[in-house]
Amino acid sequence: MASLVGGIEAGGTKFVCAVGTGPDDIRAESRFPTTDPDETLLQAIAFFREQQMHHGPIRALGIASFGPVDPHPDSPRFGYITSTPKPGWKDTDFGARISRELGLPLGFDTDVNVAALGEARWGAAQGLDTFLYLTVGTGIGGGGLVNGRMMHGLIHPEMGHVRIPHDRDEDPYPGRCPFHDDCLEGLACGPAIEERWKTPARELPPDHPAWVLEAKYLALALVNYVCTFSPQRMILGGGVMEQLQLFPMIRQQVQQLLNGYVQSPALLERIDEYIVPPGLGNRAGVLGAIALAQDQA
Amino acid sequence: MASLVGGIEAGGTKFVCAVGTGPDDIRAESRFPTTDPDETLLQAIAFFREQQMHHGPIRALGIASFGPVDPHPDSPRFGYITSTPKPGWKDTDFGARISRELGLPLGFDTDVNVAALGEARWGAAQGLDTFLYLTVGTGIGGGGLVNGRMMHGLIHPEMGHVRIPHDRDEDPYPGRCPFHDDCLEGLACGPAIEERWKTPARELPPDHPAWVLEAKYLALALVNYVCTFSPQRMILGGGVMEQLQLFPMIRQQVQQLLNGYVQSPALLERIDEYIVPPGLGNRAGVLGAIALAQDQA
């Protein structure tokens, strides 16, 4: 039987803490805003201590964190949030501190890598060893599994910051990334849509030209991910991707851009199953954190 | 002691076959042009049979192949060259046939993945588990290791075909990729340099503006690879990269494009050791094939 574990989806805006053994057995959950590190951490610790009193021992903790983070277990800064611009959180001993105070083994990784793990365990990536999980919302971030393990390398992917072709005649919007102006995130995150069209993204009707442009930018990035690491599936989540009309437009543009070059039935014939929403919906992060904790228990 | 094995660097232009145990112990080597599959394969088979008579049993065979290929050992088409435009070679049972006729266990992968393996074993990527090997020549191809294993996924990477920003005011050259026009390969392979500047690349002087543009395109692609899979090092080989003046220009442009976003000393302080030529020079392919064979022996 799966162990009782704790999971945290640690976002820049809110924390979601849960205790359970899997998607069908979440015993308790708590959501609260991300304030300063001390207050936020104490709130998370208090939640897990209380759950331990009610439900018995928790075996391990998994954290899906906003970043950048240090996800390397053998690093002295494992479990840290590193160079984030979020006030108060830069170079914060976050995961290691919670795990120390609770006395629990820790799994700690980026929000997107952990969401990918959740999708691999219980969602749209079951049975795959190499796939992409991309979130498109306030920012754009990507992670996934390659050869069955989460993507780390030098640090971890920062897929939102790839450069893509930007036709300034078609789209004079300069982009809003403070580091790169018109990288993917700068052009296609939710706030960029709002700034470009002077309307919050969720208020734009499904047939608005905003979505055609959005699909184009996302398709350009997806094609680059396909060429770079050959994912077996691409899972797109996040607030912007709740605009489901984007999926068929993105699929069509990905096929058009690849132009038959990558000869795989997954791309040529079954693209509806290749570019998909998360099987766990907006629960991929917190459930991934539970899956990550299970791996430490 | 390492076993005596055979390696083939199977290029679209020439084959290099070698027998040995490693870089310091190559017992014999043969080079011949790539003609039609039957003739080329028979020549390779004859070479290895002759070497077995002289040097004793060969334990396994490793092949670094031009592609696209099927590199999945559990696939019925493992060892095939699949959708190549090279006349006569499309859907060719290549690796499996040689290994069958010689009665040897087979390691078979893309030229760049195998070159990466050679660099990991004996070259510039020793001790790394996640890195890029990119070749820039007649075409552009990339591979590498992620989490210690060669990059496969859906098929294998096709890194030359990423889309990058192309400023047509600065560079009106339309690109020459038959599938994508101005993808990276279309803009930056050796023949694109020649076609754009009406001069063979190797005849352009080191201070020609061609190299500034070339460095820019390669830097844009490298930045995307960094953001996508976070390599611990990027090794650039192939004929175009013999223009060593490109390295400092590429490094400078990569730093400028990332603009401090990826906070790693490897990028911020030690980029001279981060973007490097192959440690094995133009021997990475054939030596990688020997390394791959060792893994099967």
Interface residues (C-beta under 8 A of the other chain):
Chain A: P68 T82 S83 D129 T130 F131 G142 V146 N147 G148 R149 M151 H152 G153 L154 I155 H156 P157 E158 M159 G160 H161 V162 R163 I164 P165 H166 F179 H180 L220 V223 N224 Y225 V226 C227 T228 F229 S230 P231 Q232 L257 L258 N259 G260 Y261 V262 Q263 S264 A266 L267
Chain B: P68 T82 S83 D129 T130 F131 G142 V146 N147 G148 R149 M151 H152 G153 L154 I155 H156 P157 E158 M159 G160 H161 V162 R163 I164 P165 H166 F179 H180 L220 V223 N224 Y225 V226 C227 T228 F229 S230 P231 Q232 L257 L258 N259 G260 Y261 V262 Q263 S264 A266 L267
